[in-house]
């Protein structure tokens, strides 16, 4: 899954899903797909520039749906999202929220459609 480049250097330099990469129970090629989901979200934020909080949530919910879909691939490899994954993914959504200036957003609402 190729990702479009982001222009925000703080985002570009951020070690996304670091806790998942550090834990051997998560297949690295699938963690890479998760990282691509987050970078794609950032690219969409930069190119579509959500004007309202509901517009921002629409983008984060779509990315969350992609993580929901990816969960099946983890299960197929005898892995699954657990507290480490949930904390890692959720923490990166919060980092994205703060970095792009959506500080009034509710961190729980960012991933409201999550199934993990």
WORA-V521220 format. One line per field, one symbol per residue. ss: DSSP state (H for helix, E for strand, L for the rest). psi: psi as a letter, one per 20 degrees, with the letter a starting at -180 (. if undefined). burial: # if it has 16 or more other C-alpha atoms within 10 Angstrom, else .. Layout:
ss = ???
psi = ???
burial = ???
//
This chain:
ss = LLLLLLLLHHHHLLLLLHHHHHLLLLLHHHHHHHHHHHHHHHHHHHHHLLLLHHHHHHHHHHHHHHHHHHHHHHHHLLLLLLHHHHHHHHHHHHHHHHHLLLLLLLHHHHLLLLLL
psi = oqqqqqhohhghipnqkghhhioiiophhhhhhghhgghhggghghhinphrghgghgghhghghhhghhhhhghhjkrrpahggggggghhgggggghjjliiqphhhgkhjqk.
burial = .....#....#....##..##....##..################....#.....##.##########.##..#.....##...#..###.######.......#.#..##.##..
//
